[in-house]
């Protein structure tokens, strides 16, 4: 992340002469001439995926407590996220697995908010990242990040899982 942050911020500074620049998204029918300031000044924002998602949904007034990260692979967790998506009106086609449901919620409530400042969404669940190495201190999570800006994913990176037995077990699941 540090390398990515330095590379992109210096690139923007070199090209634009500033870390900040105006962007014209053109995606707002109510205001097609809308201008958004994009700020690549380091450090970029960092949002732990599951903690950030839970906080965002609570801020909407929902009284939720997410399943523990090391239980996200269970049917109980899948049912929790399925019910939450239905309640919030977040569409998810079949198969409605925990990883797909969480991904739809993240897209709706975290990625869509990454507009004016590049943001790393970090610490993805193991169930969403079968090739990423497990997090060193957070069971059920991985050492993976995605960087978003202007509502778009710029990159996806992770520490590679290099244990063939764990890889096989993940793929068998």
Secondary structure, 3 states (H helix, E strand, C coil): CHHHHHHHHHHHHHHHCCCEEEECCCCCCCCCCCCEEEECCCCCEEEEHHHHHHHHHHHCCCCCCCCCHHHCCCHHHHHHHHHHHHHHCCCCCCCCCHHHHHHHHHHHHCHHHCCCECEEEECCEHHHCCCECECCCCCCEECEEEEEECCEEEEEEECECCCHHHHHHHHHC
